[in-house]
């Protein structure tokens, strides 16, 4: 296609064999030129690595808490398509890779097969494909590209249902390093996200007098603030951590702002220690996010209204809260006990006897509550007569 920008003739490949798409791209280029907006006639030269850097910059600019997660997705996604990560000005940067306009659905299906061969679950693959789709969306929005290839979405049947009973939690906690124990206890009680919500908490967010712990707006996944009322068990954890922090401050002669720390330094993670503790406790494969499900279930068991539980844990929609509200065998037995008490209070156990008697309809207990409103044989005879037909009645 050809068009002019500031009097200069521009020749550019549309990157497509479809006339409609080519005309649409030409109209966008001519419109941008007429409005004085920047025109980037280099779609066929843009590589996936450039789109990846744009994606990372977008996440940084908007302070998205899932920046680490998208970075993890790119480390699997980009090398498959030929990109490599290098260091430029002391910062890691993606370079090279496949040209963006040449990426097809067949290429994406090849990546899916590759990841499935590596035993990645569908949920993980979908997160990576989501990053790929977002890369193209940003490029189209910035007029770098004019189309988004069709990117499949896999069905996810890997919804986790793990949660901790109190004895299991106590055993895992016992095998963890001392600096991690208050962190997991806080997570077990509140259900808050460990990496993005618990580890960054500072003492200014804890109000012992008011009995609250708060997260500021913009620091949570849904960008909303949150307040948790301190329970006796949570107060014991925080007071013990306050004493520990005061002791470390006196020894080091400095202020430590973090509630949870390791010798005064913020905790970055404890993945290896967690796996070891779970293995020693006999519950391998558990993840810290199971505390979130556990907290929701404990709130359900305690009879806390779901709307309140959503505010405490940080679920924005009831659909997500229901997904986390795991119903285990203990809760089902409690439900059966409640139903049994209801049956006894309403004498519904007699229904079983009535059903047993119903095998012989002629021997049904006349005192049964099911018989109170049934017509008798005499009333039926008067209704239908000896012919078996109901007498004609006048319409009134």
VEXDREN-2710 file (C-alpha; in Angstrom, 1 decimal):
% VEXDREN-2710
k/r/px/py/pz
1/UNK/0.0/0.0/0.0
2/UNK/1.1/3.6/-0.6
3/UNK/0.2/6.8/1.2
4/UNK/1.8/10.2/2.0
5/UNK/3.0/11.7/5.3
6/UNK/4.0/15.4/5.2
7/UNK/4.4/15.2/1.5
8/UNK/6.6/12.1/1.5
9/UNK/5.5/8.9/-0.2
10/UNK/5.4/5.9/2.1
11/UNK/5.4/2.3/0.8
12/UNK/4.5/-0.3/3.3
13/UNK/3.6/-4.0/3.3
14/UNK/0.2/-4.7/4.8
15/UNK/1.3/-8.1/6.1
16/UNK/-1.9/-9.7/4.8
17/UNK/-3.3/-11.2/1.7
18/UNK/-6.9/-10.2/2.5
19/UNK/-8.1/-7.1/0.6
20/UNK/-10.5/-6.0/3.4
21/UNK/-7.8/-6.0/6.1
22/UNK/-5.4/-4.2/3.7
23/UNK/-7.9/-1.4/3.0
24/UNK/-8.6/-1.1/6.7
25/UNK/-4.9/-0.7/7.5
26/UNK/-4.5/1.9/4.7
27/UNK/-7.5/3.9/6.0
28/UNK/-5.9/3.9/9.5
29/UNK/-2.6/5.1/8.1
30/UNK/-4.1/7.8/6.0
31/UNK/-6.3/8.9/9.0
32/UNK/-3.3/9.1/11.3
33/UNK/-1.4/11.1/8.7
34/UNK/-4.3/13.5/8.3
35/UNK/-4.6/14.1/12.0
36/UNK/-0.9/14.5/12.6
37/UNK/-0.6/11.4/14.7
38/UNK/2.6/9.4/14.5
39/UNK/2.7/6.8/11.7
40/UNK/4.8/3.7/12.2
41/UNK/5.2/2.0/8.8
42/UNK/7.3/-0.9/10.1
43/UNK/4.8/-3.6/11.1
44/UNK/6.7/-6.3/9.1
45/UNK/9.9/-5.4/11.1
46/UNK/8.5/-5.7/14.6
47/UNK/9.6/-8.7/16.6
48/UNK/7.9/-10.4/19.5
49/UNK/10.7/-9.3/21.8
50/UNK/9.7/-5.6/21.2
51/UNK/6.1/-6.4/22.0
52/UNK/7.3/-8.2/25.2
53/UNK/9.2/-5.1/26.3
54/UNK/6.1/-2.9/25.6
55/UNK/4.1/-5.3/27.8
56/UNK/6.5/-5.2/30.7
57/UNK/6.7/-1.4/30.5
58/UNK/2.9/-1.2/30.6
59/UNK/2.8/-3.4/33.7
60/UNK/5.5/-1.2/35.4
61/UNK/3.8/2.0/34.4
62/UNK/0.4/0.9/35.9
63/UNK/2.1/-0.8/38.9
64/UNK/0.3/-4.1/38.3
65/UNK/1.0/-6.5/41.1
66/UNK/1.2/-9.4/38.6
67/UNK/4.4/-8.1/37.0
68/UNK/6.4/-11.0/38.3
69/UNK/3.8/-13.4/37.0
70/UNK/3.9/-12.0/33.5
71/UNK/7.6/-12.0/33.5
72/UNK/7.5/-15.7/34.4
73/UNK/5.2/-16.3/31.5
74/UNK/7.5/-14.5/29.1
75/UNK/10.4/-16.7/30.1
76/UNK/8.6/-19.7/28.8
77/UNK/6.9/-18.0/25.9
78/UNK/9.6/-16.0/24.1
79/UNK/12.4/-18.6/23.9
80/UNK/10.1/-20.9/22.0
81/UNK/9.7/-18.2/19.3
82/UNK/13.4/-17.5/19.1
83/UNK/13.8/-14.6/21.4
84/UNK/16.7/-14.4/24.0
85/UNK/17.2/-12.4/27.1
86/UNK/20.3/-10.2/27.4
87/UNK/21.6/-7.4/29.7
88/UNK/21.4/-3.9/28.3
89/UNK/22.6/-1.1/30.6
90/UNK/22.5/-3.4/33.6
91/UNK/18.9/-4.3/32.9
92/UNK/17.6/-7.6/31.4
93/UNK/16.0/-7.1/28.0
94/UNK/14.4/-9.4/25.4
95/UNK/15.8/-9.2/21.9
96/UNK/15.2/-11.0/18.6
97/UNK/12.7/-13.6/18.0
98/UNK/9.9/-14.2/15.5
99/UNK/8.5/-11.3/13.5
100/UNK/5.1/-10.4/15.0
101/UNK/3.2/-10.3/11.7
102/UNK/4.3/-13.8/10.8
103/UNK/2.9/-15.4/14.0
104/UNK/0.0/-17.7/13.1
105/UNK/-2.5/-19.8/15.1
106/UNK/-0.6/-22.8/14.0
107/UNK/2.5/-21.4/15.7
108/UNK/0.5/-20.9/18.9
109/UNK/-0.9/-24.4/18.8
110/UNK/2.7/-25.6/18.4
111/UNK/3.6/-23.8/21.6
112/UNK/0.6/-25.3/23.4
113/UNK/1.7/-28.8/22.4
114/UNK/5.3/-28.0/23.5
115/UNK/4.1/-26.8/27.0
116/UNK/1.8/-29.8/27.4
117/UNK/4.7/-32.0/26.6
118/UNK/6.5/-30.3/29.5
119/UNK/3.5/-31.2/31.7
120/UNK/2.4/-27.6/32.2
121/UNK/-1.3/-27.5/33.2
122/UNK/-3.9/-25.7/31.1
123/UNK/-4.2/-22.9/33.6
124/UNK/-0.5/-22.1/33.4
125/UNK/-0.6/-22.2/29.6
126/UNK/-3.6/-19.9/29.5
127/UNK/-1.7/-17.3/31.6
128/UNK/1.1/-17.4/29.1
129/UNK/-1.2/-17.2/26.1
130/UNK/-2.9/-14.3/27.9
131/UNK/0.4/-12.5/28.0
132/UNK/0.9/-13.1/24.3
133/UNK/-2.6/-11.8/23.5
134/UNK/-2.0/-8.7/25.6
135/UNK/1.3/-8.0/23.7
136/UNK/-0.6/-7.9/20.5
137/UNK/-3.5/-5.8/21.9
138/UNK/-1.0/-3.1/23.1
139/UNK/0.7/-3.2/19.7
140/UNK/-2.6/-2.7/17.9
141/UNK/-3.6/0.1/20.3
142/UNK/-0.3/1.8/19.6
143/UNK/-0.8/1.5/15.8
144/UNK/2.3/-0.8/15.6
145/UNK/0.2/-3.7/14.2
146/UNK/-3.2/-3.9/12.6
147/UNK/-4.4/-7.3/13.7
148/UNK/-4.3/-9.8/16.5
149/UNK/-3.8/-13.5/15.5
150/UNK/-6.4/-15.9/16.8
151/UNK/-5.0/-17.3/20.1
152/UNK/-6.8/-20.3/21.5
153/UNK/-8.0/-20.6/25.1
154/UNK/-7.7/-24.0/26.8
155/UNK/-10.3/-25.4/29.1
156/UNK/-9.2/-25.3/32.7
157/UNK/-10.1/-28.3/34.9
158/UNK/-7.3/-27.8/37.4
159/UNK/-9.2/-25.8/40.0
160/UNK/-7.3/-26.5/43.3
161/UNK/-9.2/-27.7/46.3
162/UNK/-6.5/-27.9/48.9
163/UNK/-7.0/-26.6/52.4
164/UNK/-5.5/-27.1/55.8
165/UNK/-7.0/-28.7/58.9
166/UNK/-5.7/-27.2/62.1
167/UNK/-3.5/-30.2/62.9
168/UNK/-2.0/-30.2/59.4
169/UNK/-1.2/-26.5/59.7
170/UNK/0.4/-26.9/63.1
171/UNK/2.6/-29.7/61.7
172/UNK/3.7/-27.8/58.7
173/UNK/4.4/-24.7/60.8
174/UNK/6.6/-26.6/63.2
175/UNK/8.9/-27.6/60.3
176/UNK/9.3/-24.0/59.0
177/UNK/12.0/-21.6/60.0
178/UNK/11.2/-19.4/62.9
179/UNK/11.0/-16.2/60.8
180/UNK/8.4/-17.8/58.5
181/UNK/6.1/-19.1/61.2
182/UNK/4.3/-15.8/62.0
183/UNK/3.8/-15.1/58.3
184/UNK/2.0/-18.4/57.7
185/UNK/0.0/-18.0/60.9
186/UNK/-1.2/-14.6/59.7
187/UNK/-2.1/-16.1/56.3
188/UNK/-4.0/-19.0/58.0
189/UNK/-6.1/-16.6/60.0
190/UNK/-6.8/-13.8/57.4
191/UNK/-6.6/-15.6/54.1
192/UNK/-4.6/-12.7/52.7
193/UNK/-2.1/-13.2/49.8
194/UNK/1.3/-13.8/51.2
195/UNK/3.7/-12.3/48.7
196/UNK/1.7/-9.2/47.6
197/UNK/-0.3/-8.4/50.8
198/UNK/1.3/-9.9/53.9
199/UNK/5.1/-9.7/53.4
200/UNK/4.9/-5.9/52.5
201/UNK/2.9/-5.0/55.6
202/UNK/4.5/-2.3/57.8
203/UNK/3.8/-1.4/61.4
204/UNK/2.1/1.8/60.4
205/UNK/-0.7/-0.4/59.0
206/UNK/-1.3/-2.1/62.4
207/UNK/-3.4/-0.3/65.0
208/UNK/-3.4/-2.3/68.2
209/UNK/-5.6/0.3/70.0
210/UNK/-8.3/0.2/67.3
211/UNK/-7.7/-3.5/66.8
212/UNK/-7.2/-3.4/63.0
213/UNK/-4.8/-4.3/60.3
214/UNK/-5.3/-2.4/57.0
215/UNK/-4.1/-2.6/53.4
216/UNK/-4.0/0.7/51.5
217/UNK/-6.0/1.2/48.3
218/UNK/-3.8/0.3/45.3
219/UNK/-1.8/-2.3/47.1
220/UNK/-4.2/-5.3/46.7
221/UNK/-5.0/-7.3/43.6
222/UNK/-8.3/-5.7/43.1
223/UNK/-6.8/-2.2/43.9
224/UNK/-9.2/-1.7/46.8
225/UNK/-8.2/-1.1/50.4
226/UNK/-9.0/-3.7/53.1
227/UNK/-9.3/-3.9/56.9
228/UNK/-9.2/-6.9/59.1
229/UNK/-10.3/-6.8/62.7
230/UNK/-7.7/-8.3/64.9
231/UNK/-8.9/-11.5/66.6
232/UNK/-7.3/-12.8/69.8
233/UNK/-5.2/-15.3/67.9
234/UNK/-4.1/-12.7/65.4
235/UNK/-3.3/-10.2/68.2
236/UNK/-1.0/-12.8/69.9
237/UNK/0.9/-13.2/66.6
238/UNK/1.3/-9.5/66.1
239/UNK/2.3/-8.7/69.7
240/UNK/4.9/-11.4/69.7
241/UNK/6.2/-10.1/66.4
242/UNK/6.2/-6.5/67.8
243/UNK/8.4/-7.7/70.7
244/UNK/10.8/-9.5/68.3
245/UNK/11.0/-6.4/66.1
246/UNK/11.8/-4.2/69.1
247/UNK/14.5/-6.5/70.2
248/UNK/16.2/-6.5/66.8
249/UNK/15.9/-2.7/66.6
250/UNK/17.8/-2.3/69.9
251/UNK/20.5/-4.7/68.7
252/UNK/20.9/-3.1/65.3
253/UNK/20.2/0.5/66.3
254/UNK/17.8/1.2/63.5
255/UNK/14.1/1.3/62.8
256/UNK/12.6/-1.7/61.1
257/UNK/9.3/-0.8/59.4
258/UNK/8.2/-4.3/58.3
259/UNK/6.0/-6.4/60.5
260/UNK/7.5/-9.6/59.1
261/UNK/11.3/-9.7/58.5
262/UNK/14.4/-11.8/58.7
263/UNK/16.9/-10.1/61.0
264/UNK/15.5/-6.7/60.1
265/UNK/15.5/-7.3/56.3
266/UNK/12.3/-7.8/54.3
267/UNK/11.4/-11.4/53.4
268/UNK/11.6/-12.0/49.7
269/UNK/10.2/-15.6/49.7
270/UNK/10.5/-19.0/51.3
271/UNK/9.6/-21.4/48.5
272/UNK/12.2/-24.0/49.3
273/UNK/11.6/-24.0/53.0
274/UNK/7.9/-24.4/52.4
275/UNK/8.3/-27.4/50.1
276/UNK/10.6/-29.0/52.7
277/UNK/8.2/-28.4/55.5
278/UNK/5.2/-29.8/53.6
279/UNK/7.2/-32.9/52.7
280/UNK/8.2/-33.5/56.3
281/UNK/4.7/-32.9/57.5
282/UNK/3.3/-35.5/55.2
283/UNK/1.4/-33.1/52.9
284/UNK/3.6/-32.7/49.9
285/UNK/2.3/-30.5/47.0
286/UNK/0.4/-28.0/49.2
287/UNK/0.9/-24.4/48.3
288/UNK/0.7/-21.2/50.4
289/UNK/-2.4/-20.1/48.5
290/UNK/-4.2/-23.0/50.2
291/UNK/-4.4/-20.7/53.3
292/UNK/-6.8/-18.5/51.3
293/UNK/-9.2/-21.4/50.7
294/UNK/-8.8/-22.5/54.3
295/UNK/-9.7/-19.0/55.7
296/UNK/-12.8/-18.8/53.5
297/UNK/-13.9/-22.3/54.7
298/UNK/-13.2/-21.4/58.3
299/UNK/-15.4/-18.2/58.0
300/UNK/-18.2/-20.4/56.4
301/UNK/-17.9/-22.8/59.3
302/UNK/-18.1/-19.9/61.8
303/UNK/-21.3/-18.7/60.2
304/UNK/-19.9/-15.4/59.0
305/UNK/-22.1/-13.9/56.2
306/UNK/-20.6/-14.3/52.8
307/UNK/-20.7/-10.6/52.1
308/UNK/-18.6/-10.0/55.3
309/UNK/-16.2/-12.8/54.5
310/UNK/-15.6/-11.3/51.0
311/UNK/-14.6/-8.0/52.6
312/UNK/-12.3/-9.7/55.1
313/UNK/-10.5/-11.9/52.7
314/UNK/-10.6/-9.6/49.7
315/UNK/-12.8/-11.3/47.1
316/UNK/-14.5/-8.8/44.8
317/UNK/-17.2/-11.0/43.4
318/UNK/-19.3/-13.7/45.1
319/UNK/-18.5/-16.1/42.2
320/UNK/-14.8/-16.2/43.3
321/UNK/-15.9/-16.5/47.0
322/UNK/-18.1/-19.5/46.2
323/UNK/-15.2/-21.1/44.3
324/UNK/-13.0/-20.8/47.4
325/UNK/-15.8/-21.9/49.8
326/UNK/-14.7/-25.5/50.0
327/UNK/-17.2/-27.9/51.4
328/UNK/-15.5/-30.8/53.0
329/UNK/-16.8/-34.0/54.6
330/UNK/-16.9/-32.4/58.1
331/UNK/-19.2/-29.6/56.9
332/UNK/-21.4/-32.1/55.1
333/UNK/-21.8/-34.1/58.2
334/UNK/-22.7/-30.9/60.1
335/UNK/-25.3/-30.2/57.5
336/UNK/-26.7/-33.7/57.8
337/UNK/-26.9/-33.2/61.6
338/UNK/-28.8/-30.0/61.1
339/UNK/-31.2/-31.6/58.7
340/UNK/-31.8/-34.5/61.1
341/UNK/-32.7/-32.0/63.9
342/UNK/-35.1/-30.3/61.5
343/UNK/-36.7/-33.6/60.7
344/UNK/-37.2/-34.5/64.3
345/UNK/-38.6/-31.2/65.2
346/UNK/-41.2/-31.4/62.4
347/UNK/-41.9/-35.2/62.8
348/UNK/-40.7/-35.8/59.3
349/UNK/-39.2/-39.1/60.2
350/UNK/-42.8/-40.5/59.9
351/UNK/-42.5/-40.0/56.2
352/UNK/-40.3/-43.0/56.0
353/UNK/-42.9/-45.2/57.7
354/UNK/-45.6/-43.9/55.4
355/UNK/-43.4/-44.6/52.4
356/UNK/-42.9/-48.2/53.6
357/UNK/-46.7/-48.6/54.1
358/UNK/-47.3/-47.2/50.7
359/UNK/-46.2/-50.5/49.2
360/UNK/-49.7/-51.7/50.0
361/UNK/-52.0/-48.7/49.4
362/UNK/-54.8/-50.4/51.2
363/UNK/-52.9/-50.5/54.5
364/UNK/-51.8/-46.8/54.7
365/UNK/-52.0/-45.4/58.2
366/UNK/-55.2/-43.3/58.3
367/UNK/-53.5/-41.0/60.9
368/UNK/-50.7/-40.3/58.5
369/UNK/-50.2/-36.5/57.8
370/UNK/-50.3/-37.4/54.1
371/UNK/-53.9/-38.7/54.4
372/UNK/-55.5/-35.6/55.8
373/UNK/-56.6/-34.1/52.6
374/UNK/-57.2/-37.2/50.5
375/UNK/-60.9/-37.9/49.5
376/UNK/-62.6/-41.0/50.9
377/UNK/-64.1/-43.8/48.8
378/UNK/-67.7/-42.7/49.7
379/UNK/-66.9/-39.1/48.5
380/UNK/-65.5/-40.5/45.3
381/UNK/-68.6/-42.6/44.7
382/UNK/-70.8/-39.5/45.1
383/UNK/-68.6/-37.6/42.7
384/UNK/-68.6/-40.1/39.8
385/UNK/-71.7/-42.2/40.4
386/UNK/-72.1/-45.8/39.6
387/UNK/-71.3/-45.4/35.9
388/UNK/-67.8/-44.2/36.7
389/UNK/-68.6/-40.8/35.0
390/UNK/-68.7/-37.6/36.9
391/UNK/-72.3/-36.1/36.7
392/UNK/-72.8/-33.0/34.6
393/UNK/-72.9/-29.9/36.6
394/UNK/-74.3/-26.6/35.6
395/UNK/-71.9/-23.8/34.8
396/UNK/-72.3/-21.1/37.4
END
